[in-house]
Structure formats: C-alpha cells, structure tokens
Amino acid sequence: MELFLIFFSAAIVNNFVLAYFLGICPFIGVSNKISSAFSMGLATTFVMVITTIVTHLIYHQILAPFGLEFLQYVSFILVIASLVQFVEMFIKKVSQPLYRALGIFLPLITTNCAIMGLALFMISKEYSFVEGIVFGVGAGVGFTLAITIMAGIREDLELADVPKAFKGAPITLLVAGILALAFMGFSGMI
C-alpha cells in the first residue's frame, strides 16, 4: 500500500509540473500536439526512472559513505546529462520519425528541472531503492499525464474562438493554472 501511495502522490497529488512547477519549459514547449507531447512524456519518464536508479546508487554507494554529500548536485547533473545523451542516441537509432518530431525538445530533457528535482526529492525523502523507483515512475507518469492533457486542450483551443488578447501564451498559462487547480483537488486524498 505504501508503494501505491508513493506512486499516486508523485503522479497526481504532488505532480511535478502542476504542484511543484518543475519541468514547465517542455510542458509549454512540447504540448502543441498530443503525439509529440506523449512521446516527450515517455522519454522523460524513461530518463526519470534511470536517473532514480543511478543517482540512488551513486548517493548511497559513493557519496554518503565517504562524506561527499556536498557533491550530489554536480554528480546528479553529470548523470542526467549523460543519460539524456544515451536516450537521444537510442531514439535516433530506433525511431527516426520520433527523433525528428522531438527535434530540439529532446535536449530539453537535459535541462528539465523535474528530473533534477526528482533526484533531490528522492534523497531528501530518504526513499529506499524500490521506493525511489516507484517514485520515479510515478513522477514520470504524472509528467506524461499533465503534458498530454495540456496538448489535448491546446489542440482543441486551435479550433476555439479565443479572444485575440488571450491567443497563444496567455490562454496556455490560464489553462495550466486551471489544470493545477484541478490536480490540487486530489490533495486531500493523501
């Protein structure tokens, strides 16, 4: 039951994008089409899970035993940047259309603060290895859910009669705020 609560909390209640406002750049930048948003969400989820595994091992096997906790930021940044490069090479080799669809947004995963936040939250909440993986999967699913919902709404907004003053970024930010309020409604559950 505890693992389910960690997953549900990371995915819905404490959604990284809508509760902590982490990962806003790809959330706004890639949420124009559902297909590219979902692909970005899956790629981010994959990187989040791998980041959780690697940063947990680095912190608990290298940094903490030798009293080098102060190096966690630098080491986590290096791990995230390396993992994103591997994911980019993998996607380029496996799916050229997906690689072209993600384009410039794939390197955004490197600077996605949601991934860095995930690694730091996992350490500060003192999750075990399995709890950390569940937390990473939940955070990735929550990111994918938020970006896909936003993409669906933005696709519908293309056909809507939006006042001229609200077209583009203003309506996108308003919708993001309303989504954050909707997800905040789940906060009483945990």
C-alpha positions as CSV (number, residue, x, y, z in Angstrom):
1,M,0.0,0.0,0.0
2,E,2.9,2.3,0.8
3,L,4.3,1.9,-2.7
4,F,0.9,2.8,-4.2
5,L,0.7,5.9,-2.1
6,I,4.2,7.0,-3.3
7,F,3.2,6.4,-6.9
8,F,-0.2,8.1,-6.6
9,S,1.3,11.1,-4.7
10,A,4.1,11.6,-7.3
11,A,1.7,11.2,-10.3
12,I,-1.4,13.1,-9.2
13,V,-1.3,14.8,-5.8
14,N,2.2,16.2,-6.0
15,N,2.6,16.3,-9.7
16,F,5.9,17.8,-10.6
17,V,4.6,20.1,-13.3
18,L,1.3,21.2,-11.7
19,A,2.2,21.2,-8.0
20,Y,5.9,22.0,-7.9
21,F,6.1,23.9,-11.3
22,L,9.1,21.8,-12.3
23,G,9.5,20.9,-16.0
24,I,7.5,23.9,-17.2
25,C,9.7,24.5,-20.3
26,P,8.9,21.2,-22.1
27,F,5.4,21.3,-20.6
28,I,4.7,24.6,-22.5
29,G,7.0,24.0,-25.4
30,V,6.1,20.5,-26.5
31,S,2.4,20.5,-25.7
32,N,1.2,21.6,-29.1
33,K,0.3,18.1,-30.4
34,I,-0.8,15.0,-28.4
35,S,1.6,12.7,-30.2
36,S,4.7,14.7,-29.6
37,A,3.7,15.5,-26.0
38,F,3.1,11.8,-25.3
39,S,6.4,10.9,-26.8
40,M,8.2,13.6,-24.8
41,G,6.4,12.3,-21.7
42,L,7.6,8.7,-22.3
43,A,11.1,9.8,-23.0
44,T,11.1,11.9,-19.8
45,T,9.6,9.0,-17.8
46,F,12.4,6.7,-19.1
47,V,15.1,9.2,-18.1
48,M,13.4,9.8,-14.7
49,V,13.4,6.0,-13.9
50,I,17.0,5.5,-15.0
51,T,18.0,8.7,-13.1
52,T,16.4,7.4,-10.0
53,I,18.3,4.2,-10.2
54,V,21.7,5.7,-11.0
55,T,21.5,8.6,-8.6
56,H,20.3,6.4,-5.7
57,L,23.3,4.1,-6.3
58,I,25.8,7.0,-6.6
59,Y,24.5,8.7,-3.5
60,H,24.2,5.7,-1.2
61,Q,27.3,3.8,-2.5
62,I,29.7,6.6,-3.2
63,L,28.8,10.0,-1.8
64,A,27.2,9.2,1.6
65,P,29.8,6.5,2.8
66,F,32.7,8.9,2.0
67,G,31.0,12.0,3.4
68,L,30.8,13.6,0.0
69,E,27.1,14.5,0.1
70,F,28.0,18.1,-1.0
71,L,28.9,16.7,-4.4
72,Q,25.4,15.5,-5.1
73,Y,24.4,18.4,-7.3
74,V,27.4,18.1,-9.5
75,S,27.2,14.4,-9.8
76,F,23.5,14.4,-10.4
77,I,23.9,16.9,-13.2
78,L,26.5,14.8,-14.8
79,V,24.4,11.7,-14.6
80,I,21.3,13.4,-16.0
81,A,23.3,14.9,-18.9
82,S,24.9,11.6,-19.7
83,L,21.6,9.7,-19.6
84,V,19.8,12.1,-21.9
85,Q,22.6,11.7,-24.4
86,F,22.1,7.9,-24.3
87,V,18.4,8.3,-24.7
88,E,18.9,10.7,-27.6
89,M,21.2,8.2,-29.4
90,F,18.8,5.4,-28.7
91,I,15.8,7.2,-30.1
92,K,17.7,8.4,-33.1
93,K,18.7,4.8,-33.9
94,V,15.3,3.2,-33.1
95,S,12.8,5.7,-34.4
96,Q,13.9,8.5,-36.8
97,P,10.3,9.9,-37.1
98,L,10.2,10.3,-33.3
99,Y,13.6,11.8,-33.2
100,R,12.6,14.4,-35.8
101,A,9.3,15.0,-34.1
102,L,11.0,15.8,-30.8
103,G,13.7,17.8,-32.5
104,I,15.1,20.5,-30.3
105,F,13.0,19.4,-27.4
106,L,14.9,16.2,-26.7
107,P,17.9,18.2,-25.4
108,L,15.4,20.0,-23.1
109,I,15.3,16.8,-21.0
110,T,18.9,17.6,-20.0
111,T,17.8,20.9,-18.5
112,N,14.4,19.7,-17.3
113,C,14.4,20.7,-13.7
114,A,11.8,18.0,-12.9
115,I,14.5,15.3,-13.4
116,M,16.9,17.1,-11.1
117,G,14.1,17.7,-8.6
118,L,13.3,14.0,-8.7
119,A,16.8,13.0,-7.8
120,L,17.0,15.6,-5.0
121,F,13.5,14.8,-3.6
122,M,14.3,11.1,-3.6
123,I,17.3,11.7,-1.4
124,S,15.6,14.2,0.9
125,K,12.6,11.9,1.4
126,E,15.0,9.1,2.2
127,Y,13.3,6.6,-0.1
128,S,14.7,3.1,-0.3
129,F,15.8,1.7,-3.7
130,V,12.4,0.3,-4.6
131,E,10.5,3.3,-3.2
132,G,12.8,5.5,-5.3
133,I,12.0,3.6,-8.5
134,V,8.2,3.8,-7.8
135,F,8.6,7.5,-7.1
136,G,10.4,7.9,-10.4
137,V,7.8,6.0,-12.3
138,G,5.0,8.0,-10.6
139,A,6.7,11.3,-11.3
140,G,7.2,10.3,-15.0
141,V,3.6,9.1,-15.3
142,G,2.4,12.4,-13.8
143,F,4.6,14.4,-16.2
144,T,3.2,12.4,-19.1
145,L,-0.3,12.8,-17.9
146,A,0.0,16.6,-17.4
147,I,1.7,17.2,-20.8
148,T,-0.7,15.0,-22.7
149,I,-3.8,16.6,-21.1
150,M,-2.3,20.0,-21.9
151,A,-1.7,19.0,-25.5
152,G,-5.3,17.8,-25.9
153,I,-6.6,21.0,-24.6
154,R,-4.3,23.1,-26.8
155,E,-5.4,21.1,-29.9
156,D,-9.0,22.0,-29.0
157,L,-8.1,25.6,-28.4
158,E,-6.8,25.9,-32.0
159,L,-10.4,25.4,-33.1
160,A,-12.0,27.6,-30.4
161,D,-13.0,31.2,-30.7
162,V,-10.4,32.6,-28.2
163,P,-10.3,36.4,-27.8
164,K,-7.4,38.0,-29.6
165,A,-5.8,39.2,-26.3
166,F,-5.7,35.6,-25.0
167,K,-4.4,33.8,-28.0
168,G,-1.1,32.0,-27.6
169,A,0.8,32.1,-24.4
170,P,-1.9,33.8,-22.2
171,I,-4.5,31.1,-22.8
172,T,-1.9,28.4,-22.4
173,L,-0.9,29.7,-19.0
174,L,-4.5,30.1,-17.9
175,V,-5.2,26.5,-18.9
176,A,-2.1,25.4,-17.0
177,G,-3.3,27.2,-13.9
178,I,-6.8,25.6,-14.1
179,L,-5.1,22.2,-14.5
180,A,-3.0,22.9,-11.4
181,L,-6.2,23.7,-9.5
182,A,-7.9,20.6,-10.8
183,F,-5.0,18.4,-9.7
184,M,-4.8,20.2,-6.3
185,G,-8.3,18.8,-5.7
186,F,-6.7,15.4,-5.1
187,S,-4.5,16.8,-2.3
188,G,-6.9,15.7,0.4
189,M,-6.6,12.0,-0.6
190,I,-3.1,11.5,0.8
